[in-house]
């Protein structure tokens, strides 16, 4: 498990155990201004994050081995774990699939723990618990710390959601038990151990010892370290428990800045600062921060964060109430002025009434026009979707043509050269009178077989460059017991070449037979046999083959 993902999730769990408090601001002005600038530039930070994610997906697209794919899936999971939970869950599951191909139990269990962690963070506690119960963690002792830590986090979430005191106490006891179990498998001087031990120190009111340990680790972090926000938040919690309001607020701001600079959508510090500022009367900042927090929680699909923020929505309402209270005084003055001017305006009201009737008619016409425009926009959207699908198909066809034309023009040129060389060789032998050798050479099929082998190798390499996941996706279309196994050194075999040609749009068995130098009946038999091995409906098999390589990632 990547520590940069595990520690922030542990931090988010610990965050819900200790309610917030507020401090005075005094010398906080410069830090708050820095936080304001970070929030303002958040769209730029998010674009950088998206660019980085696109780069990883592009690298994944051209990966050629399961080892590479496993590593890239792990990176994508780490990036998405605090950014978008649905995507993190997808890549955790994909890394598990690759780990099974690699037959590596530790990697399989690690991927399963990642899935369980995201399920718990997403609010699917039963599914997370069921998955954790199915993991044979005793066979992979290196993962026990992460295993018990995941249990601890899920039970912590259940503690927050528990409706009754009895259930809350039960889940809290389980949380503490799994926390203690996880600490047995962490190195005593590691960050994981420090964060888990912080919870123990807080319970025992050893706040100074906890803060000193956390600050020691904080001093070793950089701006790009995802643990920086975790440590800063826990330091703030220590100061809150000590009732040192100034320091609590300072470290919460530092934590929020770190979260925002790394484009973390699954966060808590900014929300707590918003509440503190609301209580201090800084309504504008509180509104801006809570709005940012809510948008992030909805984007990330973090149900617990959304639930917590929804409880704080009165902040926004109270902010508006405060502004309305200020406006009431202005309204009173305005009403007095209106009363004085009412006689003068009485005559104007008649004209205004007539004008309002005209406006109402215009509004009705505008509403009708808007409805028509909405219908036109929907039609246009549907047309654009069909056009995009057509463009995608044309782009793929253009790419296939471009690559294959270039590759086979080179190959044809090479064959012409070989024919010229062979012709010259025959001329020399004929001129020299070596008739027997000439006949032997003409009758031999060795040259043809060699060229055919090279031709198919070129075809296999070119096809797999265009569709690097073809073999894996094709195997997924077959039942498990009918998987295709290639000989050592082979890129494709006859069965795979037949369906590679079908993927390229060549569906005629006669054309495929000419290409592969088999009879039409043999090609037909191959196609029928593989259809019978299909995992899904037999008649949909070849249509599924045509969809290989068209996933969103590609």
Secondary structure, DSSP 8 states (H G I E B T S, - for coil): --HHHHHHHHHHHHHTTS-------GGGHHHHHHHHHHHHTHHHHHHHHHHHHHHHHHHHHT--SHHHHHHHHHHHHHHHTTT-HHHHHHHHHHHHHHHHHHT-HHHHHHHHHHHHHHHHHTT-HHHHHHHHHH--GGG-GGGHHHHHHHHHHHHHHHHHH-SSHHHHHHHHHHHHHHHHHHHTTS-TTSHHHHHHHHHHHHHTT-HHHHHHHHHHHHTT--TT-THHHHHHHHHHHHHHHTT-HHHHHHHHHHHHHHHHHTT-SS--HHHHHHHHHHHHT-HHHHHHHHHHHHHHHHHHT-HHHHHHHHHTTHHHHHHHHHHHHHHHHHHHHHHHHHHHHHHHHHHHHHHHHHHHHHHHHHHHHHHHHHHHHHHHHHHHHHHHHHHHHHHHHHHHHHHHHHHHHHHHHHHHHHHHHHHHHHHHHHHHHHHHT-HHHHHHHHH--HHHHHHHHHHHHHHHHHHHHH-TTHHHHHHHTB-GGG-----TT-S--HHHHHHHHHHTT---HHHHHHHHT--HHHHHHHHHHHHHTBSS-GGGHHHHHHTTT-STT-
